[in-house]
């Protein structure tokens, strides 16, 4: 039987010291890694917050510029020439432009101050919201509007969409809108502010004008009132139908009955808005509009239509616009921020009806594998 050699006390102390040293190094490395990660996370959060605030200021400046353009357009209008058309400055889109190029043109900013800045690009456009058929025209005072219903039925037939979805939209709107709500006046807009969830958007939603006896039971039990064309699915239409209607249909504030601006509307919208107008005549009106620049009166447009029974009506068509959509995008490398705003113009007073902002990133396409 072999005898075990006793370990000297000094060796045992050396092993314990070595183990303690290893544990100390592990703890220090762990704490250092945690502190480094916390510092990196704080830096990333600070950078993201700074980019968000800067993007918000830039987009707000772009919105103010859009409002100024619309205000100056209204200021330049005269009683004999107040038409809104696609040859005006507001209708010219802003293609994607590099913001640093504008800063470089400023004599007060040195070129050295621009070195190291990330490339930021801004683009945007203003769209006449009354160049499309308004879904809210389908119902007035709780009852279907025959002219608007026929216009949507004609548009659905042209686009090859399910015809049964038109009465479904009408019934859903009747359930969603208060039966005794009156049409909002053309001057001024009353609104309440709120916030959305995931996009961090700020919305200003108009409040419908209603009498003291407004019946709110219908709106309480009915579907939600859409604010965008994509939200027409709330009224029972399919997502495919909502996507197909996007170029020709809009959703303006509750209680607002609007007229179609024939100076900015597409041939399809014009075709649908006049019951006995054929598509060829609608396209001819659009071509003549391009040749002339715009129509100064409805009579000028009616003179191009040979059929007396197919004429533009003053209660459904117009040459002026009160609602405009502003779309702006700020791109910073692969990240982007989108903002969509609905404006209401009453004379030279241009007010924000609602604003919505969203953000995202562009994913680069994967590189092809080498053969």
C-alpha positions as CSV (number, residue, x, y, z in Angstrom):
1,X,0.0,0.0,0.0
2,X,1.4,3.3,-1.2
3,X,1.7,6.1,1.2
4,X,0.4,9.5,0.0
5,X,2.9,12.3,0.0
6,X,1.5,15.3,2.0
7,X,1.2,18.5,0.1
8,X,3.3,21.2,1.6
9,X,1.3,24.1,3.2
10,X,3.0,26.6,0.9
11,X,1.8,24.8,-2.2
12,X,-1.7,24.7,-0.9
13,X,-1.6,28.5,-0.3
14,X,-0.1,29.1,-3.7
15,X,-3.0,27.1,-5.4
16,X,-5.6,29.0,-3.4
17,X,-4.0,32.3,-4.4
18,X,-3.9,31.3,-8.0
19,X,-7.6,30.3,-7.9
20,X,-8.5,33.6,-6.3
21,X,-6.5,35.5,-8.9
22,X,-8.3,33.7,-11.7
23,X,-11.7,34.4,-10.1
24,X,-10.8,38.0,-9.7
25,X,-9.7,38.3,-13.3
26,X,-13.0,36.7,-14.4
27,X,-15.1,39.1,-12.3
28,X,-13.1,42.1,-13.6
29,X,-13.5,41.0,-17.2
30,X,-17.2,40.4,-16.7
31,X,-17.7,43.8,-15.1
32,X,-15.6,45.5,-17.8
33,X,-17.6,43.8,-20.6
34,X,-20.9,44.7,-18.9
35,X,-19.7,48.3,-18.5
36,X,-18.6,48.4,-22.1
37,X,-21.9,47.0,-23.3
38,X,-23.8,49.6,-21.3
39,X,-21.7,52.4,-22.7
40,X,-22.1,51.1,-26.2
41,X,-25.9,50.8,-25.7
42,X,-26.1,54.3,-24.3
43,X,-24.2,55.7,-27.2
44,X,-26.4,53.9,-29.7
45,X,-29.6,55.2,-27.9
46,X,-28.2,58.7,-27.9
47,X,-27.3,58.5,-31.6
48,X,-30.7,57.2,-32.5
49,X,-32.5,59.8,-30.4
50,X,-30.4,62.6,-32.0
51,X,-31.1,61.3,-35.5
52,X,-34.8,61.1,-34.6
53,X,-35.0,64.7,-33.4
54,X,-32.9,65.9,-36.3
55,X,-35.1,64.1,-38.8
56,X,-38.2,65.5,-37.1
57,X,-36.9,69.0,-37.4
58,X,-36.0,68.6,-41.1
59,X,-39.4,67.0,-41.9
60,X,-41.1,69.8,-40.0
61,X,-39.2,72.3,-42.0
62,X,-40.2,70.6,-45.2
63,X,-43.9,70.7,-44.1
64,X,-43.7,74.4,-43.3
65,X,-42.2,75.0,-46.7
66,X,-45.1,73.1,-48.3
67,X,-47.6,75.2,-46.3
68,X,-45.8,78.3,-47.5
69,X,-46.1,77.2,-51.1
70,X,-49.8,76.5,-50.8
71,X,-50.4,79.8,-48.9
72,X,-48.6,81.8,-51.6
73,X,-50.5,80.0,-54.3
74,X,-53.8,81.0,-52.6
75,X,-52.5,84.6,-52.3
76,X,-51.8,84.8,-56.0
77,X,-55.3,83.6,-56.9
78,X,-57.7,86.1,-58.3
79,X,-61.5,86.0,-58.6
80,X,-61.2,85.3,-62.3
81,X,-58.3,82.8,-62.0
82,X,-58.5,80.8,-58.8
83,X,-58.1,77.3,-60.4
84,X,-55.8,74.7,-58.9
85,X,-54.0,72.7,-61.5
86,X,-50.9,70.6,-62.1
87,X,-48.9,73.4,-63.7
88,X,-48.6,75.3,-60.4
89,X,-45.5,75.2,-58.2
90,X,-47.0,73.0,-55.5
91,X,-47.5,70.2,-58.1
92,X,-43.8,69.9,-58.9
93,X,-42.3,67.0,-56.9
94,X,-39.0,67.3,-55.1
95,X,-36.8,64.6,-56.3
96,X,-34.3,63.1,-53.9
97,X,-31.8,65.8,-53.1
98,X,-28.6,65.7,-51.0
99,X,-29.0,68.0,-48.0
100,X,-25.2,68.6,-47.7
101,X,-25.2,70.2,-51.1
102,X,-27.5,72.9,-49.8
103,X,-25.3,73.5,-46.8
104,X,-22.2,73.7,-49.1
105,X,-23.9,76.5,-51.0
106,X,-24.1,78.5,-47.8
107,X,-21.2,81.0,-47.5
108,X,-21.5,80.9,-43.7
109,X,-20.7,77.2,-43.5
110,X,-17.1,76.1,-44.1
111,X,-16.5,73.1,-46.2
112,X,-14.4,71.6,-43.3
113,X,-17.5,71.5,-41.1
114,X,-19.2,69.2,-43.6
115,X,-16.5,66.6,-43.5
116,X,-17.5,63.4,-41.8
117,X,-21.2,64.1,-41.9
118,X,-23.4,61.3,-43.1
119,X,-25.2,61.7,-46.4
120,X,-28.8,62.7,-45.9
121,X,-31.3,62.9,-48.8
122,X,-34.8,64.6,-48.8
123,X,-37.6,64.0,-51.2
124,X,-41.3,64.9,-51.3
125,X,-44.4,65.9,-53.2
126,X,-47.7,67.5,-52.7
127,X,-50.8,65.7,-54.0
128,X,-54.3,67.2,-54.6
129,X,-56.4,65.1,-52.3
130,X,-59.5,66.2,-54.2
131,X,-58.1,64.6,-57.4
132,X,-59.6,61.4,-56.1
133,X,-63.1,60.1,-55.2
134,X,-63.9,60.7,-51.6
135,X,-65.2,57.7,-49.7
136,X,-66.9,60.0,-47.2
137,X,-69.2,61.2,-50.0
138,X,-71.0,57.9,-50.0
139,X,-73.1,58.7,-47.0
140,X,-74.7,62.0,-45.9
141,X,-76.9,62.3,-42.8
142,X,-77.0,58.5,-42.4
143,X,-78.3,57.9,-46.0
144,X,-76.5,56.8,-49.2
145,X,-75.7,59.5,-51.7
146,X,-76.9,58.1,-55.0
147,X,-74.5,60.0,-57.2
148,X,-71.4,58.9,-55.2
149,X,-72.6,55.3,-55.0
150,X,-73.0,55.2,-58.8
151,X,-69.5,56.7,-59.2
152,X,-68.0,54.0,-57.1
153,X,-69.9,51.3,-58.8
154,X,-68.6,52.6,-62.2
155,X,-65.1,52.7,-60.9
156,X,-65.3,49.2,-59.5
157,X,-66.6,48.0,-62.9
158,X,-63.7,49.7,-64.7
159,X,-61.1,48.2,-62.4
160,X,-62.7,44.7,-62.4
161,X,-63.4,44.7,-58.6
162,X,-66.2,42.9,-56.8
163,X,-69.3,45.0,-57.2
164,X,-70.9,43.7,-54.0
165,X,-68.2,45.5,-52.0
166,X,-69.7,48.9,-52.8
167,X,-73.0,48.4,-50.9
168,X,-70.9,46.7,-48.2
169,X,-68.9,49.9,-47.8
170,X,-72.0,52.0,-47.8
171,X,-73.7,49.9,-45.0
172,X,-70.5,50.0,-43.0
173,X,-70.2,53.8,-43.3
174,X,-73.9,54.1,-42.2
175,X,-73.1,52.1,-39.1
176,X,-69.9,54.0,-38.4
177,X,-71.1,57.6,-38.9
178,X,-73.6,59.2,-36.7
179,X,-77.0,59.5,-38.5
180,X,-77.6,63.1,-37.4
181,X,-74.0,64.4,-38.0
182,X,-74.0,67.4,-40.3
183,X,-71.5,68.1,-43.0
184,X,-68.6,70.2,-41.8
185,X,-68.4,73.7,-43.1
186,X,-65.8,74.7,-45.6
187,X,-64.1,77.2,-43.3
188,X,-62.0,76.0,-40.4
189,X,-61.2,72.7,-38.9
190,X,-61.7,71.5,-35.3
191,X,-59.4,68.8,-34.2
192,X,-58.1,66.7,-31.3
193,X,-54.6,65.4,-31.0
194,X,-53.5,61.9,-30.2
195,X,-50.7,59.4,-30.9
196,X,-50.4,56.1,-32.6
197,X,-48.5,53.1,-31.4
198,X,-45.7,51.5,-33.3
199,X,-44.7,54.3,-35.7
200,X,-44.6,57.1,-33.2
201,X,-46.8,59.1,-35.4
202,X,-48.7,62.2,-34.3
203,X,-52.2,62.5,-35.6
204,X,-54.6,65.4,-35.5
205,X,-58.0,63.9,-36.2
206,X,-60.9,66.1,-37.2
207,X,-64.0,66.0,-35.1
208,X,-67.3,65.8,-37.0
209,X,-69.8,68.6,-36.6
210,X,-73.0,67.3,-35.2
211,X,-76.2,68.6,-33.6
212,X,-77.0,68.4,-29.9
213,X,-79.1,65.3,-30.5
214,X,-76.3,63.4,-32.3
215,X,-76.9,59.6,-32.1
216,X,-73.6,58.1,-31.1
217,X,-74.9,54.5,-30.8
218,X,-74.2,53.8,-34.4
219,X,-70.6,54.9,-34.3
220,X,-70.1,53.1,-31.0
221,X,-71.2,49.7,-32.3
222,X,-70.2,50.1,-36.0
223,X,-66.7,49.7,-37.6
224,X,-63.9,52.1,-37.1
225,X,-63.8,55.1,-39.5
226,X,-60.8,54.7,-41.9
227,X,-58.4,57.5,-42.4
228,X,-56.4,56.0,-45.3
229,X,-57.3,54.0,-48.3
230,X,-55.5,50.9,-46.9
231,X,-57.9,51.1,-43.9
232,X,-60.9,50.5,-46.2
233,X,-60.7,46.9,-45.1
234,X,-62.3,48.1,-41.9
235,X,-65.4,48.7,-44.0
236,X,-65.4,45.2,-45.3
237,X,-63.5,45.4,-48.6
238,X,-60.6,43.0,-49.3
239,X,-57.0,44.1,-49.1
240,X,-56.7,43.5,-52.8
241,X,-59.6,45.9,-53.5
242,X,-58.1,48.6,-51.2
243,X,-54.8,48.4,-52.9
244,X,-56.4,48.7,-56.4
245,X,-58.4,51.8,-55.2
246,X,-55.3,53.6,-53.9
247,X,-54.6,55.7,-57.0
248,X,-58.3,56.8,-57.5
249,X,-59.9,57.0,-54.0
250,X,-59.1,59.0,-50.9
251,X,-60.6,59.3,-47.4
252,X,-61.0,62.9,-46.2
253,X,-62.1,63.9,-42.7
254,X,-65.5,62.8,-41.2
255,X,-68.4,65.0,-42.2
256,X,-66.6,66.5,-45.2
257,X,-68.2,66.4,-48.6
258,X,-65.7,67.3,-51.3
259,X,-65.9,67.9,-55.0
260,X,-63.6,66.3,-57.6
261,X,-61.1,68.7,-59.1
262,X,-61.2,68.1,-62.8
263,X,-57.9,69.9,-63.3
264,X,-56.0,67.3,-61.3
265,X,-58.1,64.2,-61.5
266,X,-57.1,61.2,-63.5
267,X,-59.1,60.0,-66.5
268,X,-60.4,57.0,-64.5
269,X,-61.7,59.3,-61.7
270,X,-63.4,61.7,-64.2
271,X,-64.9,58.7,-66.0
272,X,-66.4,57.3,-62.8
273,X,-67.7,60.7,-61.5
274,X,-70.0,61.3,-64.5
275,X,-72.6,58.6,-65.0
276,X,-73.0,58.7,-68.8
277,X,-69.4,59.6,-69.7
278,X,-67.3,57.0,-71.5
279,X,-63.6,56.4,-70.8
280,X,-62.5,57.6,-74.2
281,X,-64.2,61.0,-73.6
282,X,-62.6,61.2,-70.2
283,X,-59.2,60.6,-71.6
284,X,-59.9,63.2,-74.3
285,X,-60.7,65.7,-71.5
286,X,-57.4,64.9,-69.8
287,X,-55.4,65.3,-73.0
288,X,-57.1,68.7,-73.8
289,X,-56.4,69.7,-70.2
290,X,-52.7,69.0,-70.8
291,X,-52.7,71.0,-74.0
292,X,-54.5,74.0,-72.4
293,X,-52.7,73.8,-69.1
294,X,-55.9,73.8,-67.1
295,X,-59.6,74.5,-67.2
296,X,-60.6,77.9,-65.9
297,X,-64.3,77.0,-65.5
298,X,-66.4,73.8,-65.6
299,X,-68.0,75.2,-68.8
300,X,-64.6,75.0,-70.5
301,X,-64.4,71.3,-69.8
302,X,-68.1,70.7,-70.6
303,X,-67.5,72.2,-74.1
304,X,-65.2,69.3,-74.9
305,X,-67.9,66.7,-74.1
306,X,-70.1,66.1,-77.1
307,X,-72.9,64.4,-75.2
308,X,-75.2,66.9,-73.4
309,X,-76.2,64.2,-70.9
310,X,-72.6,63.6,-69.8
311,X,-71.6,66.9,-68.2
312,X,-69.7,68.0,-65.1
313,X,-72.1,69.1,-62.3
314,X,-71.3,72.0,-60.0
315,X,-72.4,70.0,-57.0
316,X,-69.9,67.2,-57.7
317,X,-67.0,68.8,-59.6
318,X,-64.8,71.8,-59.2
319,X,-61.6,73.5,-60.4
320,X,-60.4,74.5,-56.9
321,X,-59.0,72.4,-54.0
322,X,-59.1,72.7,-50.2
323,X,-57.3,69.5,-49.2
324,X,-53.7,68.5,-50.0
325,X,-51.6,65.6,-49.1
326,X,-47.9,66.2,-48.3
327,X,-45.5,63.2,-48.6
328,X,-41.9,63.6,-47.4
329,X,-39.1,61.2,-47.0
330,X,-35.7,61.7,-45.3
331,X,-33.1,59.0,-46.1
332,X,-29.9,58.7,-44.0
333,X,-27.7,56.0,-45.5
334,X,-29.9,52.8,-45.3
335,X,-32.4,54.2,-42.8
336,X,-35.4,56.4,-43.8
337,X,-38.2,58.3,-42.2
338,X,-41.5,58.9,-44.0
339,X,-44.1,61.5,-43.1
340,X,-47.5,62.0,-44.5
341,X,-49.6,65.0,-43.7
342,X,-53.1,66.1,-44.7
343,X,-53.5,69.9,-45.0
344,X,-56.7,71.9,-45.3
345,X,-56.5,75.3,-47.0
346,X,-59.1,78.0,-46.4
347,X,-58.0,81.1,-48.2
348,X,-54.5,81.8,-47.1
349,X,-54.9,79.8,-43.9
350,X,-53.3,76.3,-44.3
351,X,-54.0,74.0,-41.3
352,X,-52.8,70.6,-40.4
353,X,-55.6,68.0,-40.3
354,X,-53.4,65.0,-39.3
355,X,-49.8,63.9,-39.5
356,X,-48.3,60.4,-39.5
357,X,-44.7,59.4,-39.4
358,X,-43.0,56.0,-39.9
359,X,-39.4,54.8,-40.0
360,X,-37.6,51.8,-41.4
361,X,-34.4,50.6,-43.0
362,X,-33.6,49.4,-46.5
363,X,-32.1,45.9,-46.4
364,X,-29.3,45.5,-48.9
365,X,-29.7,42.7,-51.5
366,X,-27.6,39.7,-50.8
367,X,-24.5,39.4,-53.0
368,X,-24.5,36.5,-55.5
369,X,-22.4,33.5,-54.6
370,X,-19.3,33.0,-56.6
371,X,-19.6,29.9,-58.9
